[in-house]
Amino acid sequence: MKDETFHVEKGLVWLELDGLGRFLRPGDTVHIPPRTPHRFSGLEESVILEFSTHHEDDDCIRDEPSGPVPEDVLADLLLRAGK
C-alpha cells in the first residue's frame, strides 16, 4: 500500500485529512498513512512535494472529481488564514 509524505515548499494549502481541515504553509510536512482519505486545495500559487512508496493505480481512490475550490469556500478559507 502507498505511504505518503507531503512537504509544502511555497504557498498556502488547505488540507482535508480524514474529515478534518487545516492550513499548511511553507515548511510544513504531513504524513498520510495508507488508505487515509485526504485532499489538498491550493489557496494561492503553491508547491507541494510528495514522497511516497511505490504507486499502484488501485492505491488511488477518488471519492469526487478534482476541481477548483468554490469561490465562497475560498473566500472563507483565505479570511480564516488571515489573507
Helices and strands as residue ranges (DSSP letters): E 4-10, E 13-17, E 20-24, E 29-32, E 38-42, E 47-52, G 57-59, H 71-80
